[in-house]
Amino acid sequence: MSYPIPEQQAVAEIEIKKSRFIAYARHIVSRETGMAWLEEIKAEYPDARHHCWAYQLGNPHCATNAGMGDDGEPSGTAGKPILNVLQHKGIGDVMIIVVRYFGGIKLGAGGLTRAYGQAAQAVMEILPTMERIPMTEMQVTCDFALEQNVRHWLNQSNGELKQVDYRQQVTLTLEIPDSEVETFCTTLRANRCDYGLLEDIT
């Protein structure tokens, strides 16, 4: 099933009672990539008081994985409102990091919750998105005479060629949209090409 994902990174900044909230949003593919990006942001803003975050992975209507962190703010006042914004936007494979520079005026728990929510909302409003199409990885083995045909069928299916190996026969590693797999495989069978599904990379 396809769903929107971030197309590129976005950043927005708001100021509340002299505290600066700098919100970043971008595409991530796993918790590990998200945590690596968090370290990059911390390195970029080493003097900031807090680096709070939340992410959700997979289809936004039934996310496979989600996480959040308050980074020293009172529990539930930073990561949770950021995650709440994510859960209402219908965008998957996305992470928001909000960097806070303390302005000297305490906001209180309610004020913090609103501020982090507003910062997350601001960056999500300008985040460019694109449709993510679930793809399946395959290997196709055929005679040399059929290689151009396979490439042609792949183009017709909006697939992508990843690698070609030439031995006694040609082995093509490729990715094909899930919606096209059945038709593509039927064509391969009709032309006596061997194939195997490597993995579903949705």
MOCORQUI-V613520 format. One record per residue. N is the residue number from 1. RES is the residue in one small letter. OMEGA is omega in degrees with one decimal (none if undefined). Layout:
n: [N;N]
res: [RES;RES]
omega: [OMEGA;OMEGA]
//
This chain:
n: [1;2;3;4;5;6;7;8;9;10;11;12;13;14;15;16;17;18;19;20;21;22;23;24;25;26;27;28;29;30;31;32;33;34;35;36;37;38;39;40;41;42;43;44;45;46;47;48;49;50;51;52;53;54;55;56;57;58;59;60;61;62;63;64;65;66;67;68;69;70;71;72;73;74;75;76;77;78;79;80;81;82;83;84;85;86;87;88;89;90;91;92;93;94;95;96;97;98;99;100;101;102;103;104;105;106;107;108;109;110;111;112;113;114;115;116;117;118;119;120;121;122;123;124;125;126;127;128;129;130;131;132;133;134;135;136;137;138;139;140;141;142;143;144;145;146;147;148;149;150;151;152;153;154;155;156;157;158;159;160;161;162;163;164;165;166;167;168;169;170;171;172;173;174;175;176;177;178;179;180;181;182;183;184;185;186;187;188;189;190;191;192;193;194;195;196;197;198;199;200;201;202]
res: [m;s;y;p;i;p;e;q;q;a;v;a;e;i;e;i;k;k;s;r;f;i;a;y;a;r;h;i;v;s;r;e;t;g;m;a;w;l;e;e;i;k;a;e;y;p;d;a;r;h;h;c;w;a;y;q;l;g;n;p;h;c;a;t;n;a;g;m;g;d;d;g;e;p;s;g;t;a;g;k;p;i;l;n;v;l;q;h;k;g;i;g;d;v;m;i;i;v;v;r;y;f;g;g;i;k;l;g;a;g;g;l;t;r;a;y;g;q;a;a;q;a;v;m;e;i;l;p;t;m;e;r;i;p;m;t;e;m;q;v;t;c;d;f;a;l;e;q;n;v;r;h;w;l;n;q;s;n;g;e;l;k;q;v;d;y;r;q;q;v;t;l;t;l;e;i;p;d;s;e;v;e;t;f;c;t;t;l;r;a;n;r;c;d;y;g;l;l;e;d;i;t]
omega: [-179.5;176.7;-177.6;172.9;177.4;178.4;177.3;-177.8;175.7;178.0;177.5;-179.0;172.9;176.9;178.9;-179.4;175.8;172.7;177.4;176.3;-179.0;-174.2;175.6;173.3;177.4;179.1;170.8;-179.1;-179.7;175.6;-178.1;179.4;177.4;-180.0;176.3;178.1;177.4;178.1;177.5;180.0;177.5;178.9;-179.4;-179.5;-174.6;-176.9;178.3;-177.8;-175.9;173.1;-173.5;-169.9;171.0;177.4;167.7;-177.0;177.3;179.9;-175.4;-179.6;174.5;-173.9;-178.1;-174.8;176.6;179.1;179.7;178.9;-178.4;177.9;173.7;174.2;177.4;-174.7;176.7;-175.9;-175.7;-178.1;-176.2;177.7;176.3;179.6;178.7;178.2;179.6;-175.1;-179.6;-175.3;178.4;178.6;-177.5;177.0;-172.4;176.5;173.9;171.7;177.2;179.0;-179.5;168.7;-176.7;-176.5;176.8;179.0;179.6;-176.4;-175.5;-175.1;-179.7;179.2;178.0;-179.9;179.5;-176.7;179.4;176.6;179.8;179.1;178.4;178.9;-177.5;-178.0;-179.9;179.7;-178.8;-177.4;176.1;-178.2;174.6;-178.6;177.7;-179.2;178.9;-177.8;174.3;179.2;-176.8;167.6;179.7;177.5;-177.0;174.4;-179.8;-177.3;-176.4;-174.5;-178.6;176.9;-179.8;178.2;179.9;179.0;178.9;178.1;179.4;-177.4;-177.1;178.4;-176.6;178.6;-177.0;-173.5;176.1;176.4;179.3;173.1;174.2;175.3;178.3;174.5;-179.9;172.8;-173.2;174.9;-176.4;177.9;-179.0;-176.4;-176.8;-171.8;-174.5;180.0;-179.2;-179.3;177.1;178.3;179.3;-179.9;-178.6;-178.8;175.4;172.8;174.6;178.5;175.5;175.9;-178.8;179.5;172.6;-175.1;178.1;none]
//
